[in-house]
Structures are given as structure tokens and as C-alpha cells.
Amino acid sequence: MAGATETSMKELRTVVGASLIGTMIEWFDFFIYGVASALVFNRLFFPSFEPIIGTLLAFSTYALGFLARPLGGIVFGHFGDRIGRKTLLMISLFMMGLSTTAIGLLPTYATIGVWAPLLLILLRLVQGFAVGGEWGGAVLIVAEIAPPRARGFWTCWPQVGAPAGNLLAAGVFAVASASLTDADFNAWGWRIPFLLSFVLVAIGWWLRRAVSESAVFSEEAREGVERFPAVEVIRRRGRALLTGAGLRFGENLCYYVAATFVMTYVTEIRGGDRSMVLEAVLVGSALECLTMPLFAALSDRVGRRLVYGVGAACVAAWFLLFFPLIDIGTRLSITLAISVAMVAHGAMYAPQGAFITELFPTRLRYSGASIAYQATSILAGSLAPLIALSLYRATESVWPVAAYVIGGLAVTFAAALAAPETRGIDLRQVQ
């Protein structure tokens, strides 16, 4: 960082701040749907089914957002590699805010019948499409301006936006849940986080207007751009795509079990208190936000592969204790289980942006990073709560769920071992 000029450091901080806030807002929008799916959507949009079946259906609509993410990654990646990073970031933010606010205004099944879940599905697809393009642009625009020897640290800040968005989502729901009766929360209180999105998106839009286009991209674009970047990255960088997808698989899976499925497990299956598990996710998300910059800085010193692999191994080991602690049922045991899982998850998620970015050349980087990142969103992200709940219903045991998570983390551990070490690489030299 010492080699950077004062002007470039000021620009870097502006880009990082805008990326962090924008990413946090987009993930807040995405995560509040997951919280609502676990807590209220089964009753409001699928009331004709028993509670567990209704929750499965709610998680199914939750999963649809992930199905749209790879398509969003391809489309946004294509145009991001052709016309630049900034414009696509603005579009993704607008799409996410509009769809999320619309969910907050959506009539329930009791008012418009089957149109309620159908409209919910449509809006969730728009959410997924938007967030599919968000990550690549937010990470790239920071990675391409950051000093190579500190790229992991600076690029982790858009990554912090994800647990920060979850922290904000769980916090808003926790306040609404604690302040309102169950009847009021189910009647209108659940809408508050969705409507709050409109204000947050306006703030994010204002901040992102100040961001300049990536200089690395601008230099490369002067020499020409690929006509079909997504096709070229699949043809020329297949191994990098598989590596990035493998790095994502277990990381993505464990997060959605620890942060989303656990809410249904505690409230619907164990009959626990809703506010208690929301508070636990709140604490875990806050601790992950605080520790991620440390893990990212460590990856700049000892390498991406080591930090990532150790993180995967630690989460896998912790899941042998995760559900036994949840089953104790105390506020302390639930908070401990979720917090340790999230902090260990941060050891993977913190260096991930830099790690995946460094696998691809500039003219294919938005497409490559987005496809690698979003490719596992269907199997590991969207279906994780659904598969976990189905495994529990089939066996009435949490151990198959724990085995499912540990198996996914084994894939990620293997990908970290097989990946090239990219710490400190010059992005202009990646071919």
C-alpha cells in the first residue's frame, strides 16, 4: 500500500466504500427473503399446507432466486466485460431494490389467492437475476484498483457486505419481532424490512455514482473486447471455472444451513423462540464481519490456499458439534453454535473475492468470476435449506444434514488444494 499515491488511495477508499455499502444493501434484500421464508411465508403464501410442507414450499420459492443467479452472472458478465463494471453495478442495484420493495407491497394468499405465490416467485426471480450480476462487478472494481500485495484485504470489503447484509436483515427482523405481537408481525410487521429497501437502495445509488470505471478494464478495452466473453471463458478457462466453483461449493452450502435452515430447525422443528435464533444469527454475522478483514489480510501474507483450506476444515469439524449445541436449546448454546460456524466460514469467504478474481484475465474476468461464483448457487445455495429440511424429514435426525455439509466442505477443501497460489499476482499479466 505504501507504493500507492495519496490520490489513488483516496480513490481506492471511495471505491471500497461504495462497493461495500452497495453489496450490503443487495444482500440485505436477498437475505430478508430467506428470513421471511423461514418465519412467515409458509403461513402467508402457502396456508393450505401443514407447517413443514408450507415451509418446504417457501424454501422452494427461496431457491428460485438462486436458479436465476447463474443467468444473471452470464448476462451481467457479458456486458460487464464489454462496456464496463460501473454501469452494470448500477443496474443490478436498481433491479434488486425495485423487486424487493414490490415484495413488501405484495398481497397475501388470503387476499388474491394463487396469484400471491405466483407474483412472489416472479419477484424472487428478478432478485436472483440482479444479485447474480452484483458480486462480480463489486469485487472486480475493487480488485482491479487495489495494490497487488494488499488485494486480499481490500477485496474482502465487498465480501463483508454479505454478512453485513445478513446482519442488517436479521437485525431488522429481530427488532420487528421483539416490538410487535405475533399477530401484528404476521399481518404487516414482516413487510417493514422489504419496504426499507427503497431507502437503502437510494443511498447505495448515490454512493455508487461517485465510483470511476476500473482503469485495468479501460486499458484493456482500448485494445478491444471479446465479442462473447462467457463463451470464451468456458472455452479457454475451464479449469479456472471448475476451481472457482469448487471453492464456492462447501462455503456456500454451510452458510445457508447455518444461517437459514437453522431458523426453521429451531422454530418449526424444535419449537424454540424466534427472537432467540434471530439474535444468534445477528451475533454470528457481526463477529464474521469483524474477523473477515483479518482473514483476508492473512491471505495476503501466507497465501489464499492455506487460509481457505484451513477455513473449510474448521467448519467441517465444527459441524460435528453444531447441531448438538443447537439441541441444547439455550440462548448461549445456539449463539455459540452459529457464531463459531460463521466466523470459520469467514476464513473462506474473506479471501474468496481476490482468489477467484485472480484466476481470470481482464477481458474475461467479469464473466469468469461471475460464472464461477454463481455456478454452485443452485446446488449449494438454493437447495441447501431445502435438502437439509428434506433430509431431516426423511430420517428425523440432524446427522444426515451434518454429513451433507461436511461432504460439501470436502469438495471445497480439495479445490483449495488443487488451486494455483495467486497471492500478489499482477492482474494485467493474467492470460
N, C-alpha and C positions, 0 to 999 in steps of 0.2 A: 504493500500500500504506500510505502514511502516514496516510491517512484512516481506516483500519480501527482499531477499538478493540483493546485487548490481548486481551479475551475472544474477539472474533471471529477474531483472528489465531491464537490457540491452537486454536480450533475448526477453522480452515482447515487448520492443520498436521496435526491429528488426522485430518481427512477425507482429506487428500492422502496421508498415510502409509498409512492403511488401504486406500485405493484403489490405491496403488502396489503394496503387498505382495499384495493380493488379485489384482490383474491379473497381476502377475508369476507367481503360482502357477498361475493359469488358463492363461496362455500357456506356461508350463513344461510343463504337462500336454499341451497341444496340440502343442507343438514336439517333444517326445520321440517322439511317434508319427512325425513326419516324419523324424527322425534314424534311428529304427529301421527305417522303410520303406526308407531309402536303404542301410542297412548290413546288416540281418539278416532282415527279414520275408520277403524273397524266398526264402530258404532254409528258413525255419521254417514258413511257412504256405502257400507255393506251390512245394514242392520238385520237382514233376513237370515243371517247365518249365526251359528253358535260362536262365542267369542274367539276361540282359537282359529276356526275356519275364517272368520272375518279378518283376523289379524294376518293370516296367510294371504288372503286376497289383497289386503292393504299393502303388505310387503311385495306382492306381485306388481302392483302399480308403482311402488317404490323402485322395483327392479327395472321397470321400463325406462326410467331416466338413464340408467346405465347402458341399456341397449342402444340408446341414441348417442351416447358419448363417442364411440368409435367413428360414427358417421360425422359427428361434429369435428372430431380431430382431423379426419381426412379433408373435409371441406375447408375448415379454417386453416389447416396446414397448407393446403394447395394455394390459397390466396395469400397467406402469410409469407410463403416463400416467393411469391410473385410480386406482391405490391407492398409488403412490409408488415412489421409486427404491430405497430401502434393502432392502425385503423381497425384491425381485426379484434384487438382488445376492447376497443370502444363498442363495437357491435355486440360482442359477447356479453358485455356488462348490461347493455340496454335490453337485450333479449331476455336475460335472466331476471332482471328487475321487473319487466313487464309481465312475464309469466307467473312469477311468484306473487306479485300483488294481485293478479287475477285469481289465484287460488284462494287468497284471503277474502275475496268477494263472492266466491262460488256458493250457490245454493246447495243444500244437502239433499240426500235421498228423500227425506220427508217432504221436501218442497217440490222437486222436479222429477223425482223417480229415477229411472235408469240413466237419464241424461247427466245426473250428478257424477257418477263414477266415470262415464264416458268423457266428460269435459275434464275431469281430474286427470285422466290418462293423457289426453291431448296436451294439457299444460305441463304435465310431467315430462313428456317427450321434448317439448321446447326447452325446458330446464336442462335436460340431459344434453341436448344438442349444443346449447350455449356453453355449458361447463366443459364439454369436450374440446372446445377451442380455446378456453381460458388458460389452462395450465401451460400449454406450450408457449404461448405468447408472453405470459407474465414471467416465466422463468427465463426464456431466451433473451428478453430485452434487458434483463439484469446480467445474465451470464456473459453476454456479448460486450458489455461495458466494464465488467469487473476486472481488477488485476488478476492475472492467472494464478498467482500464488495464494490469493485470498478468495478465489472464486467460490469455493465451497461455503465459506462464511456468508458472503454477500448473497449468493443464490439461495441460501436457506430461508431468507426472509419471505419471499413469496410462498415457500412451503409452510412457514409458520402461519400463513393466512388460513390454512385448512383447519388445524386445531383451534386457532383463534376464532374462526367462523363457527366451529362446533361449540366452543366455549360461550360465544355470544348467543348461539341458538339455545343451548341448554340453560343459560342464564335467564334469557327472556321467558322461556317456558317455565323455569323454576319460580320466577317471580310471579308470573301469572297464576301458576298452580297454587302457590302459597297464599296469594292475595284473594283468590276467588273461591267460592264454593264449587263443588264438583258440577253442580247444575249449571252455574254461570260459565265455568270453564268450558264445558261441553257445548253450551249454547252459543257463546260468542268469544270467550276468552282465548280459544285456540287461534282465532283469526289475527290477533294482535301482532305476533311475530311476522306473519306474511305481509300485513299492511305496512309494518315498519320498514320493509324492504324498499318501498318507494323513496323514503327519506335517505336511506343509506346509499342507494344507487345514485341519487342526485349528488351526494358528497363524492362518491367514487368517480363519477363522470367529471366533476370539476377538477379533481386531483389529477386524473389521467390526461387531461388536456395539456398539462404542463410538460408531459414526457416527450422527449425527442425520439425520432426514429433511431434504431440501432445503427451505429457507424459501421460496424462489421458487415451488416447486411447491405448498407448503402454502397460500400466499396465493392462488394461482390456483385451487386445488381448492375453497377456500371459496366461490368464485363458481360452481362447477360444473365438471364434466369432460365430455369428449366421450364419446359412447356407443361409437363405433367410430373410435378415433384413427387407425388405419392407413388406413382408407378415406378419412377426411377429409384426411389429409396427402397422399395421392395425388391427391385431387380439387382441393385448394386450393394445394398447394405442389409441383406437378410440376416446375417449373423448378429449385427448390432440390434436389429429389431427384436430378435429372439432373446438376446441378453437383457435388453431393457424390459421386455415383457416378463421375463423370469424374475428380475429384480423386483418388479411390482407385485407379482402373484401373491406370495405369502404376506407381504407387507399390507396389501390392500385387504386381503381376507381377514387377517387377525384384527385389523382396525374396526371393521364393520361388525364383527362378532362382539368385540369388547365394548364398542360404543353404541351399537344399535340393538342387536339381538338381546343383549343383556337387559335392556329395559323391559322387553316383553317377558323375558325369563323371570325377572324379579317381580313384575307387577301382575302379569296374567297367569303365570305358572306357579310361582311361589306365593302369590298373594301379598307381596310386600308393598311398602309405601312408595307412591310415585315420586314424591318430593325427595325421598332419600336417595334413589338411584339417579335422579337428575342432578342432585348436589354432588354425588360421587363422580359423575361424568364431568361436571363443572371443575372439580378439583383436579381430576386427571388431565383434562385439557389444559388447565392453567399451568400445571407442572411440565407438561410436554412443551408448551410454548416457551417456558423459561429455560429448559435444558437443550432444546434443539440447536440454538446457536453454538453451544459448547461442543456438541457432537459434530457440527459442521466444521467448526474451526479445527477440531481434532483430525478430521478427514483431510484438511489441508496440510497437516503435519505428518501424519502416519500413513495416509492413503485412504482412498474411498473403499477399497475391497475389504480391508481389515475392519473398519468401523461398521460397515454394512453387514458383514458376515457375523460379527460378534453380536450385533443387534438382533439378527434373525435367530441365533442360537439362544440368546437370553429370553426372547419372547416365547420360543418353543418350550424351554424349560419352565417358564413361569406358568404356562397353561396346564401344567400338571397340578398346580396349586390354585389356579384361578377359580374354578367352579366350587371346590371345597370351601374356599373362603367366602364366595357368594352365598353358599348354602348355610353358612353360619348365621347369616341374616342380620348382623348388627351393622350399624352405620359405619363403624371403624373397619370391619372386615370387608364390606362391599367397597368402601373408598380405597382401601389398600389394594384389593384385587384389581380394580380398574386403573388406579393411578400407576402402579408398577408396570402394568401392561402398556399403558400409553407412553410412559417415559422410555421404556425399552423400544417401543415402536418408533419413537423419535430418533433413535440411533440409526434406523434405516431411512426414515423419511427426510431427515435433515440433509444428508449429502446426496439424496436422490436426484434433485434438480440438476446439480452440477454433473453428477455421474452420467446420467442419461444424455444430457446436452453434449457432453464431450465425446460421445460416440459417433456424432454425425457431422458432415461438412456443412458449411454455412448455407449453400444454396438448397440443401435438402433438410436442414435442421428442424424447421418448424414441423414439417410433415413427419420426419423420422421420430422426433421426440414425442409428438402428439400421438402417433400411431402406437409406438412402443408403450407409452404411458396408459393409453386408453384401451389397448387390446385386451387386457385382463379384466377390464371393468365389468364385463358380462359374467364371467365365471367366478371371479374372486370378489367383486364388489356387489353387483346387483343380486346375485344368487346367494351370497354368504348368509344373510339373516334368514332367507327362505330355506336354504339347505339345512342350516343349523336347527331351525324350528321343526322341519320335517324329520330330521334325524332324531330329535328328542321325542316327537310324537310316535315314531315307529318303535323306539326302544325304551322310552320313559327313563332314559339315562343321559347324563351330560357327557359321559366318556366318549361316545362316538363323535360328539361335537368337538371335544378337545383333540381327538385324533385327527379330525378333519383340518383343524387349524394347524396342528403340528406338521401334518403332511404337506400343507401349502408352504409352510416356512422352510421345509426341507428343500423344496424346489428353489426358493429364493436363495438359500444358503449355497446351493450348488451353482446357481447363476453368478453369485458374488465370487466364488472360487474360480469360475471359468472366465470371468470378465477381464479385460485388459486393465491395468492400472493407468488411470487418466489424470491423476493429480498434477496440476501445474501445466498441462498441455496448452499450447498456443492454438486457439480455435481457428485462426486463419490457416493453420498448417494441416488441419484435419482434412483428409481426402477420401 
